[in-house]
């Protein structure tokens, strides 16, 4: 099985998603999943049953957020936070992504 990832500038739906979670879009994005993942993550957060069904039917993960405990799917990917134990970064739900984007950085608090 061969896997290829094509890196392209973020499209319109990608830019809307990053605007909704309060983050600047990356210079390039890559996707190996279905195109529907781009519009599916724009469905409001409160429709959890839709997101759960979408995640399980398209083989995305469905895990609790490490910050708040709310379950979220891999298709909703938001901000990442550092894991102090492993040194890797963990994805947080889109609600926590909005909160981390609004939180002041350590340099701003000085």
Secondary structure, DSSP 8 states (H G I E B T S, - for coil): -----EEE---HHHHHHHHHTT----S-EEE-S-THHHHHTTS-TT-HHHHHHHHHHTT--EEE-TTT--EEEGGG---EEE-TTTS-EEE--HHHHHHHHHS--HHHH-
